[in-house]
Amino acid sequence: MATSKVLAGAQVVLPTGTVPGGRVIVTEGGRIAGSAPADPEAIETIDLTGHWLVPGFVDVHNHGGGGASFTSGTAEDILRGVQTHRLHGTTTVVASTVTGEMDVLAQRAGLLSEIAEQGDIAGIHFEGPFISPCRKGAHSEALLRDPDPAEVRKLVDAARGQARMVTLATELPGGIDSVRLLAEHGVIAAIGHTDATYEQTKAAIDAGATVATHLYNAMPGLGHRAPGPIAALLEDERITVELINDGTHLHPAAFELAFHHAGAGRVALITDAMDAAGFGDGTYLLGPLEVEVKEGVARLTEGGSIAGSTLTMDRAFKRSVTVDKLPVEDVVAAISANPAKLLGMYDRIGSLEPGKDADIVVLDAEFTLKGVMRKGDWVIEP
Ligand SMILES: [Zn+2]
């Protein structure tokens, strides 16, 4: 009876480069091993010649999928959303909430923290309510509030150690103190849905902010006399920039400019997906707001603001390689390694190195997803 799986013959993307005709050994315990057992009886070999093996995708900004919302669904709904994204290669997902009443968000944090404790999500990202009414996007204006550190603290506490990131408009009253509070608690302070100037953004980075929430979207544009948050976030080595590469949120030239300027080590590809991801067109609710999804593009019924995406990470990967012509290794860094590092989980996930979880995506020569393994078990068998 085989105890180890050997995935053989594929192009294996490692942090040090791509190994042609390489192999990845998966132990019975679901980890990647440095060598195969000596007994050939104990090995099941899977021939993946002509394929790519890359680490499982890590999505740090995702509101749901498969018709389910992380902000309003039941525990069962949340797991369905997680499973939908797993089928598209996302082996680690942080559940993002949208703006809601404080006590409702605190309740959500309780439910999501239980699911995180089971290991099905990698924690919680609160997007709102501490964001700018000028850049509210698909968030309910009536429920927005200034980032009072005491209120920020309430949400972090409600998440019982599972708060990973809070997106806030750091230029609002209490913004800088809130960044400091988050940094002290080991929670990522992400600058986003912001109307900050270049100088205000720099001050927030100096206070401890480390992520740009979907760079370009829901913030002032890059002006030649008013460079705004985009320039401040792109130029600072301490910042990882989230990018939504679905062809709708960003023009390819804007995506490529940010990717090349920040460099492959400072980009995290995200989906910002909502319920319709992996599900289909129709009418949905994002928090309290109605969203119409047509041809895969989600917009608020009222006002027409883009309301999250229907992107999945496998499409973001393929697009980055085939449309944007980025090196596969750089895309792997941006879709797996960098977000794993942000979460402080790079010792367990984010690369195909011995000792890590066997979270593996199999792609064909055209970069279409053909297989997904999570902790050694096939989610999709190639
Ligand atoms: Zn979002």
Boltz pocket constraint, residues with backbone or C-beta under 6 A from the ligand:
constraints:
  - pocket:
      binder: B
      contacts: [[A, 61], [A, 62], [A, 63], [A, 96], [A, 97], [A, 127], [A, 272], [A, 308]]
      max_distance: 6.0
